[in-house]
Amino acid sequence: MGKYNFARNRNKIQTKISTIEYIIVFLNKFSVFLYLNLNTIIMVLEHLISVREIRKKPYKIFILSIISTLIAILLTNFLSQNGLFLTFLITLAILPITINNLRLEEKREKYDFFWNYFYSLNFIYRHSEIIVYYLSIIFSIALTISFFYLILPPEISTKIFSNQIQIISQITGNFSSKEIFSKILLNNLFVVSICFIFSLFYSTGAIFLITWNATVLGIAVGQGARQLFGIPSIPLVLLSYLPHGIFEFLGYVFAGIAGGILSIAITRHKENKKHKLFVLKDSVLLFFVGVGFIIIGAIVESFLI
């Protein structure tokens, strides 16, 4: 009887191993297809989802970001690359639609009726569409990364997400609340400043940093979910990061938008001083509100959680 149970258990183990091997082979073959047709796939995604549709239905950029992240994970594994390369691929996939989003805004700014409408809105509502756009990208990437961190074999997930795992290990340890606060605040203020500067020189420049931080959040959520109940725990763990995470990401997004609209004000509104001054004020306000969010997030993470 004991030999029979041993043989049966061995067969089960072999079946599981074979299933995993088949999955890995399939993923590798699918990755080859994606690698050979990457440009075509990106172009198809752009045509399927227009910027105007995304503004009316933000869930579409959420879906697009999930697809982009999935493709990036498969290609990163196929090419035996790490987390930085993964972030680059995700950025590459969502950058065209982000640029088109900005171009649509520039077209609208040519008309007086747009400015009359723009002046009539309150500060937050003026930029609500682009804020929702970035937040949709952040949370879709984080959810997708955490899901694949859990379902992929450990040796593959450790390789693909190596940079993110390293960053998380560096910010965890035995520190006092004041030390944690200083470390978190200085790091996040640095990221906010870089987001602003990158966007100032290139309007969509902050998208890489925002994507990178979204992947780090995804790994943190995945690690937390693994300690609980696995995949079903992902929403719960993500919610546990929201009290401070939402402030941090809003800080990054606001700084990115601030740099982007300041870049537009400098290059597009040289002749119209009224528009230029208005956008300049909005840019400064967005940046300092973003810094305020970062400070609040650091306080919540260090002293309240």
C-alpha positions in Angstrom: 0.0 0.0 0.0 2.8 2.4 0.9 4.6 1.7 -2.4 1.3 2.3 -4.3 0.9 5.7 -2.6 4.5 6.6 -3.2 4.1 5.7 -6.9 0.9 7.7 -7.2 2.4 10.8 -5.6 5.4 10.5 -7.8 3.2 10.4 -10.9 1.3 13.5 -9.6 4.6 15.3 -9.2 5.8 14.3 -12.7 2.5 15.4 -14.2 2.8 18.8 -12.5 6.4 19.2 -13.7 5.3 18.2 -17.2 2.5 20.8 -17.1 4.9 23.5 -16.0 7.4 22.6 -18.8 4.6 22.7 -21.4 3.6 26.2 -20.1 7.2 27.4 -20.3 7.6 26.1 -23.8 4.4 27.7 -24.9 5.4 31.0 -23.3 8.8 30.9 -25.1 7.2 30.2 -28.5 4.6 33.0 -27.9 7.4 35.3 -26.9 9.2 34.7 -30.2 6.0 35.6 -32.0 5.8 38.8 -30.0 9.4 39.7 -30.5 9.1 39.4 -34.3 5.9 41.3 -34.5 6.3 43.9 -31.7 6.0 47.0 -33.9 2.9 45.7 -35.6 1.2 44.8 -32.3 1.9 48.3 -30.9 0.4 49.9 -34.0 -2.7 47.7 -33.9 -3.3 48.5 -30.2 -3.0 52.3 -31.0 -5.6 52.0 -33.8 -7.9 49.9 -31.7 -8.0 52.4 -28.9 -8.1 56.1 -29.8 -7.2 59.0 -27.4 -10.7 60.3 -27.5 -12.1 57.0 -26.4 -9.6 56.8 -23.6 -10.7 60.2 -22.3 -14.3 59.2 -22.3 -13.7 55.6 -21.0 -10.5 55.5 -18.9 -10.9 51.7 -18.4 -9.6 51.3 -21.9 -6.2 52.6 -21.0 -6.3 50.2 -18.0 -6.9 47.3 -20.3 -4.2 48.5 -22.8 -1.7 48.8 -20.0 -2.4 45.2 -18.8 -1.9 43.9 -22.4 1.3 46.0 -22.7 2.7 44.7 -19.4 1.9 41.1 -20.3 3.7 41.4 -23.6 6.7 43.1 -21.8 6.9 40.3 -19.3 6.9 37.6 -22.0 9.6 39.4 -24.0 11.7 40.1 -21.0 11.7 36.4 -20.1 12.4 35.4 -23.8 15.4 37.8 -24.0 16.7 36.9 -20.5 16.6 40.5 -19.4 15.9 42.1 -16.0 13.4 44.6 -14.4 14.9 47.7 -16.0 14.4 46.2 -19.5 10.9 45.2 -18.5 10.1 48.8 -17.5 11.6 50.1 -20.8 9.3 47.7 -22.8 6.2 48.8 -20.9 7.1 52.4 -21.4 7.7 51.8 -25.1 4.2 50.2 -25.5 2.2 53.0 -23.7 4.4 55.9 -24.9 2.7 56.3 -28.4 -0.8 56.7 -26.9 0.6 59.1 -24.3 2.1 61.2 -27.0 -1.1 61.2 -28.9 -2.9 62.3 -25.8 -0.6 65.3 -25.5 -1.0 66.1 -29.2 -4.8 66.2 -28.8 -4.4 68.6 -25.9 -2.1 70.8 -28.1 -4.7 70.9 -30.9 -7.4 71.9 -28.5 -5.2 74.7 -27.1 -5.3 76.4 -30.6 -8.9 77.5 -30.1 -10.2 80.4 -28.0 -13.3 78.4 -26.9 -11.0 75.8 -25.3 -9.3 78.5 -23.2 -12.6 80.1 -22.2 -13.7 76.6 -21.0 -10.3 75.9 -19.4 -10.3 79.2 -17.4 -13.8 78.4 -16.1 -12.8 75.1 -14.5 -11.3 74.6 -11.0 -7.7 73.6 -10.6 -8.1 69.9 -10.1 -10.8 69.4 -12.7 -8.7 71.2 -15.4 -6.2 68.3 -15.2 -8.5 65.5 -14.1 -8.4 63.6 -17.4 -4.6 63.3 -17.5 -4.5 62.5 -13.7 -7.0 59.6 -14.2 -5.0 58.5 -17.3 -1.8 58.1 -15.3 -3.4 56.5 -12.3 -5.1 53.9 -14.6 -1.7 53.1 -16.0 -0.1 52.8 -12.6 -2.7 50.4 -11.0 -3.0 48.3 -14.1 0.7 47.7 -14.3 0.9 47.0 -10.5 -1.9 44.5 -10.6 -0.5 42.7 -13.7 3.1 42.6 -12.3 1.8 41.2 -8.9 -0.3 38.5 -10.6 2.6 37.2 -12.8 5.1 37.5 -9.9 2.9 34.9 -8.1 2.1 32.5 -11.0 5.5 32.4 -12.7 8.1 29.8 -11.4 10.3 31.4 -8.8 13.5 31.1 -10.9 11.8 33.0 -13.7 10.1 35.7 -11.6 13.3 36.3 -9.7 15.2 36.9 -12.9 12.6 39.1 -14.6 11.9 41.3 -11.6 15.4 41.2 -10.1 15.9 45.0 -10.1 12.5 45.6 -8.4 13.2 42.9 -5.8 16.6 44.5 -5.1 15.0 47.9 -4.5 12.4 46.5 -2.1 15.1 44.7 -0.1 17.1 47.9 0.2 14.2 49.9 1.7 13.3 47.2 4.2 15.1 46.7 7.5 15.4 47.7 11.1 15.0 51.5 11.1 13.4 53.9 13.5 10.3 55.9 12.4 12.4 59.0 11.9 15.0 57.2 9.9 12.3 55.7 7.7 10.7 59.1 7.3 13.9 60.7 6.2 14.8 57.9 3.8 11.4 57.8 2.2 11.0 61.5 2.0 14.4 62.2 0.4 14.0 59.4 -2.1 10.5 60.4 -3.1 11.4 64.1 -3.4 14.3 63.1 -5.6 11.9 61.1 -7.8 9.4 64.0 -8.0 12.2 66.4 -9.0 13.4 64.0 -11.8 9.8 63.5 -13.0 9.4 67.3 -13.3 12.8 67.8 -15.0 12.3 64.9 -17.5 8.8 66.2 -18.4 10.1 69.7 -18.7 12.6 68.7 -21.4 10.4 66.0 -23.0 6.7 66.4 -22.3 6.1 62.6 -21.7 9.5 62.1 -20.0 8.1 61.1 -16.6 6.3 58.1 -18.0 9.4 55.8 -17.5 9.8 56.8 -13.8 6.1 56.4 -13.2 6.1 53.0 -14.9 9.2 51.9 -12.9 7.5 52.8 -9.5 4.4 51.0 -10.6 6.4 47.8 -11.2 8.0 48.1 -7.8 4.6 48.5 -6.3 3.5 45.4 -8.2 6.3 43.3 -6.7 5.7 44.6 -3.2 2.0 43.6 -3.6 3.0 40.2 -5.0 5.3 39.6 -2.0 2.7 40.6 0.4 0.0 38.4 -1.3 2.4 35.4 -1.3 2.6 35.6 2.5 -1.2 35.5 2.8 -3.5 33.5 0.4 -1.8 34.1 -3.0 -3.6 35.6 -5.9 -6.9 36.2 -4.1 -5.0 38.4 -1.6 -3.8 40.8 -4.3 -6.6 43.3 -4.0 -6.4 43.3 -0.2 -2.6 43.9 -0.2 -2.9 46.6 -2.8 -5.5 48.3 -0.6 -3.1 48.2 2.3 -0.6 50.2 0.2 -3.2 52.9 -0.8 -3.1 55.0 2.4 0.5 56.1 1.6 0.9 54.9 -2.0 -1.9 57.0 -3.4 -0.2 60.1 -2.1 3.2 59.1 -3.5 1.9 58.3 -6.9 -0.2 61.5 -7.0 3.0 63.4 -6.2 4.8 61.7 -9.1 1.9 62.3 -11.5 1.4 65.9 -10.5 5.1 66.6 -10.9 5.1 65.0 -14.3 2.1 67.0 -15.5 3.6 70.2 -14.1 6.8 69.7 -16.1 4.8 68.7 -19.2 2.5 71.7 -19.3 5.4 74.1 -18.4 7.2 72.7 -21.5 4.1 73.4 -23.6 3.8 76.9 -22.1 7.4 77.7 -23.0 7.3 76.3 -26.5 3.7 76.9 -27.6 2.6 80.1 -25.9 5.4 82.6 -26.6 3.1 85.1 -28.3 0.1 84.9 -25.9 1.3 86.1 -22.5 -2.1 85.5 -20.9 -2.1 81.8 -21.7 1.6 81.4 -20.9 1.1 83.0 -17.4 -2.0 80.9 -16.7 -0.2 77.7 -17.6 2.9 78.7 -15.7 0.8 79.3 -12.5 -0.8 75.9 -12.9 2.5 74.2 -13.4 4.0 75.8 -10.2 0.8 74.9 -8.3 0.8 71.3 -9.6 4.4 70.8 -8.6 4.0 72.1 -5.0 0.8 70.2 -4.5 2.7 67.1 -5.7 5.5 67.8 -3.2 2.7 68.2 -0.5 1.4 64.8 -1.4 4.9 63.3 -1.1 5.3 64.7 2.4 1.9 63.4 3.5 2.7 60.0 2.0 6.0 59.8 3.9 4.3 60.8 7.2 1.6 58.1 6.7 4.0 55.4 5.7 6.5 56.2 8.5 4.4 57.0 11.5 0.8 55.7 10.9 1.4 52.3 9.2 
